[in-house]
Amino acid sequence: MTDASINASTATARADEAGFGDYFALLKPRVMSLVVFTALVGLLAAPVPVHPFVGFCAILFIAIGGGASGALNMWWDADIDRVMKRTKSRPIPSGKVEEGEALAVGLALSGLSVIMLGLATNWFAGAFLAFTIFFYVVVYTMWLKRSTPQNIVIGGAAGAFPPVIGWVAATGSMSVEPWLMFALTFMWTPPHFWALALFMRSDYDDAGVPMLTVTHGRRATRVHILVYTALLALLAVGTAFSGIGGPIYLTVALVLNILFLRGAWKISRRTEDDSEADNFKVERGFFKLSLLYLFLHFGAVLAEALLKPYGLGGWS
């Protein structure tokens, strides 16, 4: 072998080595950002003041727990990630990170996050984080995802727990309000992911994942989106009259749910006789709106909580 070929091989090997960015990508940073934000809202909306350092630690360890779940999810789903266009560039399918490394990272960060959250806040919060990781990895990833079209409906609970964990970290107890935030995320998850499945259906077909679009067809999925969106709208607007609601939240909820219902209705009216490009545009537009929908609802809850000390938040 010539010196040039040796140098080329070395350069290729180095290019294929995992860097910090590859290991960080294992943690699903986009999903982690949602976990961090909703957990922060749960923490700050709680009626008990939290020391800034304790609050920072709580959110940090909840974020690490969410990232650990993502790493374990990628470890288990490596086979289908290699097939799906949307996921084939992830660290494991691309060959940057070995499956065993992802498993080790996920397990280590899971243990670290649970123990440190318990020490920083209370063991109820630590136990709740442990249950959330277990639910996402074992109940959703290992069981529901590949066995039932209700995978995202039931499994959506995993992504809905962070605001409850944030609330428990602050108070050490439960109440109705964090479960309203849980319900908001839980009911939002199916229409959000079903819209994604509509314009990415071939991915789930190729991977053999029994998403609703695969098992029941696109028409049934569109109807399901409309039904869940209507139920979500009732829940979201009703939350305005709870302890975490107020006039700011009510205004945001009314505007967003009118837009969301309109989008779901437009999707429900689409047929396979319509052009594929038009269907893609409508479904992708609804999916993008769904991202803004959850962020602004939780942002409104946060605004109400931050303004309460000044007599401006809530209905008082």
HELIX and SHEET records of a PDB file:
HELIX    1   1 ASP A    3  ASP A   16  1                                  14    
HELIX    2   2 PHE A   20  LEU A   26  1                                   7    
HELIX    3   3 PRO A   29  ALA A   45  1                                  17    
HELIX    4   4 PRO A   52  TRP A   76  1                                  25    
HELIX    5   5 ALA A   78  ASP A   81  1                                   4    
HELIX    6   6 GLU A   99  ALA A  120  1                                  22    
HELIX    7   7 TRP A  123  PHE A  134  1                                  12    
HELIX    8   8 PHE A  135  TRP A  143  3                                   9    
HELIX    9   9 LEU A  144  ARG A  146  5                                   3    
HELIX   10  10 ASN A  151  ALA A  160  1                                  10    
HELIX   11  11 PRO A  162  THR A  171  1                                  10    
HELIX   12  12 VAL A  176  PHE A  199  1                                  24    
HELIX   13  13 ARG A  201  ALA A  207  1                                   7    
HELIX   14  14 LEU A  212  THR A  215  1                                   4    
HELIX   15  15 GLY A  217  GLY A  238  1                                  22    
HELIX   16  16 THR A  239  PHE A  241  5                                   3    
HELIX   17  17 PRO A  247  SER A  268  1                                  22    
HELIX   18  18 GLU A  276  LEU A  307  1                                  32    
HELIX   19  19 LYS A  308  TYR A  310  5                                   3    
END                                                                             
